[in-house]
Amino acid sequence: MRKANSGSILLVATGTLLVLLFTQSCVAVKPYQRMYLNDESMQLGKTGMEKFDENVHTYREGSSGGGSGKSSGGCGCN
């Protein structure tokens, strides 16, 4: 009797997981639910208030990009 190696077990497990994920992601949307798909809270990116807060934070930090992932401050030190 041949023993299954860990590579084939991992491949089968990964394939099964992918099939389960793809079948669960398909959902039928009813016509009256479609208006919620284009809602502002469903959109990617920052809202107007979040953009404003980041702009205020940038000015408060005293540097351009103070809240955008820049590691240094406005004092010139790194």
Residue pairs with C-beta under 8 A, 6 or more apart in sequence:
29 37
36 42
40 47
46 54
54 67
54 68
57 66
57 67
58 64
58 65
58 66
58 67
58 68
60 66
61 67
61 73
61 74
62 73
62 74
62 75
63 70
63 72
63 73
63 74
66 73
66 74
71 78
72 78
